[in-house]
Amino acid sequence: MLLRALGVVMVALATAGVFLPLLPTTPFLLVALWAFTASAPEWAERLRRHPRYGPLLIAWEERQAIPTPAKVAAGSMMAASWTLLALTYHNLWVVAGVGLLLVAVFAYVVTRPSR
């Protein structure tokens, strides 16, 4: 019951992410898919059959693949976020630490297959 509720909340957040530019969609759908796979397989299957997000979710499930446009968008947003942080926050340790974390995350994203 808890996993099903978690899946519903994640789908709601993903839906909000479609309309709100700073809220991501795909990570919430990945969590929803995981929760539904364990609690409501028929709901997980509905996510997999979604015309827009289904192929992305299936590619992640099967090969941990991230499409090239998503990699470019992720890298661009991380660079923009870090630049904004560097311009507005003047603690060198925090800016450097966040920069290292973003580089590590981007390295992970880039090393995933593209399809």
C-alpha positions, -999 to +999 in steps of 0.1 A: +000+000+000+028+024+009+047+017-024+015+023-044+010+056-026+046+066-032+041+058-069+010+080-071+028+109-054+057+105-078+034+106-108+018+137-094+052+154-090+062+143-125+030+158-138+037+191-121+072+189-135+058+189-170+044+224-163+070+238-139+104+244-155+126+238-124+109+206-114+122+175-132+099+149-146+119+118-154+134+111-120+099+111-104+087+087-131+116+064-125+107+062-088+071+057-096+079+029-120+100+012-093+072+016-067+045+004-091+066-026-103+067-038-067+031-029-057+009-026-088+024-042-119-005-031-141+002+005-132+038+000-140+028-013-174+007+017-180+038+039-174+058+017-198+031+022-225+030+060-222+037+074-257+062+100-246+078+087-214+074+049-219+104+044-243+126+064-219+116+044-189+120+011-208+155+022-220+165+030-184+151-003-171+168-024-198+201-007-203+203+023-179+203+044-211+199+082-212+192+099-245+218+123-258+194+154-257+187+146-220+225+144-214+230+178-231+201+193-211+214+179-178+249+192-185+237+227-195+214+230-164+242+218-141+266+244-156+241+272-154+232+263-118+269+262-108+276+295-125+247+311-107+259+297-074+295+309-081+283+344-089+260+347-059+276+327-031+310+337-019+321+307+001+348+291-020+346+257-002+308+255-009+312+266-045+341+241-051+323+213-033+291+217-053+312+220-085+329+187-077+296+170-070+281+183-102+312+171-122+307+136-106+270+135-115+277+147-150+304+120-154+279+094-144+253+107-169+278+109-198+290+074-192+255+059-196+246+045-230+226+069-252+200+044-264 
